[in-house]
Each structure stands twice: as C-alpha cells, then as structure tokens.
Amino acid sequence: MQSIDGKNAQAEAKSADRRVRCALGIVIINYRTPALVKDCLVSLGPDLEPLDARVAIVDNFSNDGSAEEIAEWLMTGEMWKGRVFLIRSPSNEGFSGGNNIGIRAFDAAHYLLLNSDTLARPGALKAMLDASARESDAGIVAPRLEDADGTPQISAFRFHSPLSEFLSAAETRPLDRLFSFAVVPVPVSDEPIDCDWASFACVLLKRAAIDDAGPMDEGYFMYFEDADYCRALKEKGWRVLYEPSARVVHLRGGSSPVKSSMTAKKRPPAYYYAARTRYFRKWFGPFGHYAANLMWLAGRGVARLRALFGKPAPALCDHQGTDQWTNWRAPLGDRRATE
C-alpha cells in the first residue's frame, strides 16, 4: 500500500512513466466514511488481480482520522490490499475534483469511478468490462444499481432541461405521459439500453473517451457533474450504456446525506443549487438558468391548481423556491455558493 498526497499525484500525472499502469484503474473518494470504504474494497478484493486492477482511494481532506484508519487497515491482512494506494488531497476538491485526482494517478485502459457507499456483486466488474469491449463506442458503461435486498434502483436518466423542470414541479401524470421524452428518470430495464446519463455512484469509463472529453468539470462541487460529463462525452460521439447484467449495491445516502435530506424535504446545501445553476447556464445558454427556474415556477403553479380538485401540491424542500436562484448573477461562479 502506498500513500501519496494529492499535489504529488497531480505532479506525477504529468509524466506518463510515473503513473500507475494497469488495465483497470478504480477511484474511490473518501470523505469521512472509512467503514464504507473498507466494505467497498472487500467487495472488490477478489477481482483485483485477475482483472489487473489497482485502486486509488482519494481522501478528500477528511481531516477526521479516517485516512489514517484506512491506511492502517490496508497494511494488514489480504494480499490484494497491495493493489490499493491512498492519495491524500490537501483540500476538499468535491466529487469532480477528487475523481480527477484519482484518474490522473493511473495509466489505464479503463477507469471505474465508485462511490464509497457501494458493494460490487460478484462478476460485476467483468460484466462491465465485457460490455465495454463489446460496444466500442460506449464511452461509459453503467451497472444496475440496487438495494442490498436486490431491489433495483433507477440509475439511468434523460438529460435535465427546462421542460423537465416544469414536469418535476408539476408532478402531474397526464403531463408526464404527454411529455414522456422529457421525464428525467428512465424506468429500470432488464436489457442493456442507451441512456442520456447514468448515476456516477458506479460507472466504467474508456480511456479514449476521457482523452476526448477531458477531465470532469471542477466547477461543480457535488451533484449534476454526472449529467454534465455524459453531455460532454456525447458531444464527442460517445454513448452511455446501461448494462443490467452488472449489479452493484448502492447504499443510498451513505457517502452523502444530501439526497436523503431532500427526500425528507429538508434544505439541501447551497452547493447543490450552485451545481444546478451551472448546469443550466452551461448547456442551455446565457438564459438557461432563468428558463429552468421560470419553467419550474410554471410547473409549481400547475401543482397548486390541483388543490382545486382536492389534491394538494406536493411539499417542497425548505426554501426551495428561493434557493433555486443561487448564483443567478454569476451562474458559472463559486461552486460552493454564497448566495
């Protein structure tokens, strides 16, 4: 087990002969989740050597002793732990930045980005690699994500758009059926399908696709970066493939409490809305974030009209109506957001 800091990892990446050479480079970000990281690694361990895989754990400046805990754990026990190394970032670079640090540490044909709150089912990595080999123009292969009991999770999606914002705010089935092409979640499929984007809780990327699209946009701290990167890949002609024969458990909310907080209608952090603003400005032009917010307001108006028929409008997250205007003056600005 090696331990290097993030600055050295980036410096070494400038020289190809200093990067870790392997067929598959796996990147796992740790931010104060040492127990999850260890469980995730245990699920991968038996597959690392046969697949010529190495793992980079990027500690995103946890500063709570978890990096030291992981490092100590890696020094004992199974032989496969020798294929794992720890990179200590001197600052919390968020999801995109942390994954970029890990990717730059490898010289590999494929890269697997993996949340710490995931557990790979037996054969999942091989199934993704086989699908990537079979589909030469698939820049990303995404597995079926599922609960621990095997219940599938929706993890393939259509791109967000101002129209999708209208539909999500309206939450009205006739409108969803009418504009089904704009509904973001794609129903779970038992067969491989193409999708616009997939959850980056677990995705396999081709080296050639990364070379074409470049690194992930570090203007996002967390959230929307997966949809953003899939758009960047598609602009270069790459496909996003959902491969359900590869199965990965996703313990939702383990690596970040934001989605569970939103489900409970609590107020998400400002960086979530900053990411949303950046996405719509970047992909829909100078007025894209305005269009998204105004369409959301129109959809919320439709939801409120349902009260006339005895169907109250769905509850919102705290301050959602105002928070969606986060960074509206500088939509490509502060990724953590101050507004």
C-alpha positions in Angstrom: 0.0 0.0 0.0 1.3 3.4 -1.0 0.3 6.8 0.4 0.9 10.0 -1.5 -0.5 13.5 -1.3 -2.8 15.0 -3.9 -0.3 17.5 -5.2 2.3 14.8 -5.8 -0.3 12.7 -7.5 -1.1 15.5 -9.9 2.6 16.3 -10.5 3.3 12.7 -11.2 0.4 12.5 -13.7 2.3 15.0 -15.9 4.8 12.2 -16.6 3.2 9.0 -18.0 6.0 6.8 -16.7 5.2 7.9 -13.1 1.6 6.9 -13.3 0.3 3.5 -12.1 0.0 1.2 -15.1 -2.9 -1.3 -15.1 -5.8 -2.4 -17.2 -8.4 -1.0 -14.8 -7.9 2.0 -12.5 -10.5 2.2 -9.8 -11.1 5.5 -8.0 -12.9 5.7 -4.6 -13.3 9.0 -2.8 -13.3 9.0 1.0 -14.8 11.9 2.9 -15.2 10.7 6.5 -16.6 7.3 5.5 -13.8 4.8 6.4 -16.1 1.9 7.3 -17.9 2.2 3.9 -14.6 2.4 2.1 -13.4 -0.8 3.7 -16.6 -2.6 3.0 -16.5 -1.4 -0.6 -12.9 -2.6 -1.0 -13.7 -6.0 0.5 -16.3 -6.5 -2.2 -13.7 -5.7 -4.9 -10.7 -7.5 -3.5 -11.0 -10.9 -5.1 -11.4 -9.4 -8.6 -8.5 -7.0 -8.5 -5.6 -9.4 -9.5 -7.5 -11.3 -12.3 -8.5 -8.1 -13.9 -5.1 -6.3 -13.5 -6.9 -3.7 -11.4 -5.5 -1.1 -9.0 -7.4 1.1 -6.6 -6.8 4.8 -5.7 -8.5 5.9 -2.6 -8.7 9.7 -2.7 -9.1 11.2 0.8 -10.8 14.5 0.1 -9.2 16.2 3.2 -11.4 14.3 5.7 -9.3 15.7 8.5 -11.0 13.4 11.0 -8.6 10.5 11.2 -10.4 8.4 8.6 -7.5 8.5 6.1 -5.2 7.2 8.8 -7.7 4.5 9.8 -7.9 3.3 6.1 -4.1 3.4 5.7 -3.5 1.3 8.8 -6.2 -1.2 7.7 -4.5 -1.6 4.3 -1.2 -2.5 5.9 -2.6 -5.8 7.3 -4.4 -8.9 6.0 -5.2 -9.8 2.4 -2.7 -9.8 -0.4 -5.0 -7.8 -2.6 -4.5 -4.8 -0.4 -1.1 -4.3 -2.1 -3.0 -3.2 -5.2 -4.6 -0.3 -3.3 -3.0 3.1 -2.6 -4.1 6.2 -0.8 -3.9 9.7 -2.1 -4.4 12.5 0.5 -5.8 15.6 -1.1 -4.7 18.8 0.7 -8.2 20.2 0.3 -11.7 19.0 -0.3 -12.0 19.1 -4.1 -15.5 17.8 -4.3 -16.7 14.9 -6.4 -15.3 16.0 -9.8 -12.0 17.2 -8.4 -11.5 14.2 -6.2 -12.2 11.8 -9.1 -9.9 13.8 -11.4 -7.1 13.4 -8.9 -7.6 9.6 -8.9 -7.9 9.3 -12.7 -4.6 11.3 -13.1 -2.8 8.8 -10.9 -3.4 5.9 -13.4 -2.3 5.0 -16.9 -5.1 2.5 -17.7 -7.4 1.4 -20.5 -10.5 1.8 -18.3 -11.4 3.7 -15.2 -14.0 2.8 -12.7 -15.5 5.6 -10.6 -17.0 4.1 -7.5 -18.8 5.6 -4.5 -17.7 4.5 -1.1 -21.3 3.5 -0.4 -21.3 0.7 -3.0 -20.7 -3.0 -2.9 -19.8 -4.8 -6.1 -21.7 -8.1 -6.7 -19.5 -11.0 -7.9 -18.7 -10.6 -11.6 -19.9 -7.0 -11.8 -16.6 -5.6 -12.9 -16.0 -8.2 -15.5 -19.6 -7.7 -16.9 -18.9 -4.0 -17.3 -15.6 -4.6 -19.0 -17.1 -7.2 -21.3 -19.9 -4.7 -22.3 -17.3 -2.0 -22.9 -15.3 -4.4 -25.2 -18.5 -5.4 -27.0 -19.7 -1.8 -27.5 -16.7 0.0 -29.0 -18.4 3.4 -29.0 -19.7 3.2 -25.4 -17.7 5.7 -23.5 -19.5 4.9 -20.3 -20.9 1.6 -19.0 -23.2 1.9 -16.0 -24.3 -1.1 -14.0 -27.7 -1.9 -12.4 -27.7 -0.2 -9.0 -29.8 -2.0 -6.4 -30.6 -2.1 -2.7 -29.0 -4.6 -0.5 -32.0 -6.9 -0.9 -31.7 -6.8 -4.7 -34.5 -4.2 -5.4 -33.3 -2.2 -8.4 -32.8 1.5 -8.2 -33.4 3.9 -11.1 -29.9 4.9 -12.2 -30.4 5.7 -15.9 -31.7 9.1 -16.9 -32.6 11.6 -19.6 -31.0 14.9 -19.6 -32.4 17.7 -17.4 -34.0 20.5 -19.4 -36.2 23.5 -18.7 -39.1 21.3 -19.7 -38.1 18.6 -17.3 -38.1 21.2 -14.5 -41.7 22.1 -15.4 -42.7 18.4 -15.2 -40.9 17.7 -11.9 -42.5 20.7 -10.3 -46.0 19.9 -11.7 -45.9 16.2 -10.7 -48.9 15.6 -12.8 -49.2 12.2 -14.6 -51.1 13.4 -17.7 -48.3 15.9 -18.3 -45.6 13.2 -17.7 -47.3 11.0 -20.3 -47.7 13.8 -22.8 -44.0 14.9 -22.5 -42.6 11.5 -21.6 -39.5 12.3 -23.7 -38.5 14.9 -21.1 -39.1 12.9 -17.9 -35.7 12.6 -16.4 -35.8 9.1 -14.7 -35.7 6.1 -17.1 -37.6 3.0 -15.9 -35.5 0.1 -14.8 -34.7 -2.2 -17.7 -33.7 -5.8 -17.7 -31.9 -5.4 -21.0 -29.0 -3.2 -22.0 -30.2 0.2 -23.1 -28.7 3.5 -24.2 -29.4 6.5 -21.9 -28.5 10.2 -21.8 -26.7 9.9 -18.5 -26.2 7.5 -15.6 -25.6 7.8 -11.9 -21.9 8.2 -11.2 -22.3 6.1 -8.0 -20.6 3.5 -10.3 -19.5 3.9 -13.9 -16.8 2.4 -16.1 -15.1 4.9 -18.5 -13.0 4.2 -21.5 -9.6 5.9 -21.5 -10.2 7.0 -25.1 -13.5 8.7 -24.1 -11.7 10.6 -21.2 -9.0 11.7 -23.6 -11.7 13.1 -25.9 -13.8 14.8 -23.3 -11.1 15.9 -20.9 -11.4 15.8 -17.1 -14.6 16.3 -15.2 -15.7 19.9 -14.7 -14.4 21.0 -11.3 -16.7 24.0 -11.4 -19.2 21.6 -9.8 -18.6 20.8 -6.1 -21.1 18.0 -5.9 -24.2 17.0 -8.0 -25.1 17.5 -11.7 -21.5 16.7 -12.6 -22.5 13.2 -13.8 -25.1 14.6 -16.2 -22.6 17.3 -17.3 -19.9 14.8 -18.1 -22.2 12.5 -20.0 -23.2 15.5 -22.1 -19.5 16.3 -22.8 -18.9 12.7 -23.8 -22.0 12.6 -26.1 -20.8 15.7 -27.8 -17.7 13.8 -28.8 -19.8 11.0 -30.2 -19.6 8.5 -27.3 -22.6 6.5 -26.0 -23.7 5.9 -22.4 -24.7 2.2 -21.9 -26.7 0.8 -19.1 -25.7 -2.8 -18.5 -28.0 -4.6 -16.0 -26.0 -7.8 -16.0 -23.5 -6.0 -13.9 -25.0 -5.5 -10.5 -23.8 -3.2 -7.8 -25.4 -2.5 -4.4 -25.8 1.2 -3.7 -26.4 2.1 0.0 -28.0 5.4 -0.9 -27.1 8.3 1.3 -24.1 6.6 2.8 -21.4 8.8 1.2 -23.6 11.9 1.2 -26.7 12.8 3.2 -28.0 15.3 0.7 -30.4 13.1 -1.2 -31.9 11.6 2.0 -32.3 15.1 3.3 -34.1 16.2 0.2 -36.4 13.2 0.4 -37.3 14.4 3.9 -37.9 17.8 2.4 -35.0 19.4 4.4 -32.9 22.2 2.9 -30.0 20.9 0.8 -26.7 22.7 0.9 -26.1 25.7 -1.3 -23.6 23.8 -3.5 -26.5 21.6 -4.8 -28.3 24.6 -6.2 -25.0 26.2 -7.4 -24.4 23.0 -9.4 -27.9 23.1 -10.8 -27.5 26.7 -11.9 -24.1 26.0 -13.5 -25.6 23.0 -15.4 -28.5 25.0 -17.0 -26.2 28.0 -17.8 -23.6 25.8 -19.4 -25.8 23.7 -21.5 -28.8 26.0 -22.3 -27.0 29.3 -22.9 -26.9 32.6 -21.1 -30.6 32.5 -20.1 -30.7 28.7 -19.5 -30.9 29.0 -15.7 -33.6 31.7 -16.0 -35.6 29.4 -18.3 -35.2 26.4 -15.9 -36.4 28.5 -12.9 -39.4 30.1 -14.7 -40.5 26.7 -16.1 -40.2 25.3 -12.6 -42.4 28.1 -11.3 -45.0 27.4 -14.1 -45.0 23.7 -13.1 -45.4 24.7 -9.4 -48.4 26.7 -10.5 -49.9 23.6 -12.1 -49.3 21.7 -8.9 -51.1 24.3 -6.9 -54.1 24.2 -9.2 -54.5 20.6 -8.2 -55.7 21.8 -4.8 -59.0 22.8 -6.6 -59.6 19.1 -7.2 -58.7 18.0 -3.7 -55.1 17.1 -4.5 -52.7 19.4 -2.5 -49.5 20.4 -4.2 -46.5 18.2 -3.2 -44.3 19.5 -0.4 -41.1 21.3 -1.3 -37.7 21.3 0.3 -37.2 24.2 2.8 -36.5 27.4 0.9 -36.5 25.6 -2.5 -38.3 28.4 -4.4 -35.7 31.0 -3.5 -32.6 28.7 -3.3 -33.0 27.7 -6.9 -31.8 31.2 -7.7 -28.5 30.5 -6.1 -25.6 32.0 -8.1 -28.1 33.6 -10.6 -25.9 36.6 -11.0 -22.7 34.5 -11.6 -24.0 31.1 -12.8 -20.5 29.8 -13.6 -19.1 31.2 -10.4 -18.5 30.0 -6.9 -19.1 26.2 -6.9 -19.9 26.2 -3.2 -22.1 29.2 -3.5 -22.5 32.1 -1.1 -25.9 33.4 -2.1 
